[in-house]
Amino acid sequence: MRKAVRQNALGLFFGGILVAALVGQSFAGWAVFNDTQTAEGLDPIGWLEYVSSSSFTADVAENWQSEYLQFLLYIWTTVWFVQRGSPESKEQDQTGLESDADQEVGPHAGPRSPRWAAVGGLRQALFSHSLLLVMGGVFLASWAAQSAAGVVAYDEQQLLDLEAPVTWAQYVVSADFWNRTLQNWQSEFLAVGSMAVLSVFLRERGSPESKPVGAAHDDTGAEG
């Protein structure tokens, strides 16, 4: 058990703090929601009712879709674009999909390579882009959940304000939807861009996200 925990410590750590953050958000959001309910002369609701509400679902999905968009774009752009001196970048002469030998696919696959890397055709093509496909799928699912829950929450507020509800199609082109969405997107783009550029000049000893402390600033793709 101890060995399994050590070998999967990174995933377990982030899974644990994800659950903790979700629980914390649920209680904080519940308190804010009930404060609003009380201020508007409405009855407060229970915690279980809140975490199953469109308001909570929209807030969670809104964050998730922006995170997966961040990684979707980062995975794709690092195939084709480089940042000189960044450990997050490939060398300038390695842009693109690279050769079969570099990627260890087909006849270049080793005995420990995944089976779909060794075969050709559709299976190899799918496996070659499986990370991007899954990230894109989760992004689209999260975006759909955000928009579906968001229009319900928006229409609930519209009715409280004695205004007409809107359809899903009207909501996804509304200023409210894109204001919430773009607030999250810009923060993700800032974080990724900062990481790619700052890691050219700054170091974190022992981290694979950083170059070795003594590496030159223009060393590209080196990991510490």
Secondary structure, 3 states (H helix, E strand, C coil): CHHHHHHCHHHHHHHHHHHHHHHHHHHHHHHHHHHHHHHCCCCCCCHHHHHCCHHHHHHHHHHHHHHHHHHHHHHHHHHHCCCCCCCCCCCHHHCCCCCHHHHCCHHHCCCCCCHHHHCCHHHHHHHHCHHHHHHHHHHHHHHHHHHHHHHHHHHHHHHHCCCCCCCHHHHCCCHHHHHHHHHHHHHHHHHHHHHHHHHHHCCCCCCCCCCCCCCCCCCCCCCC
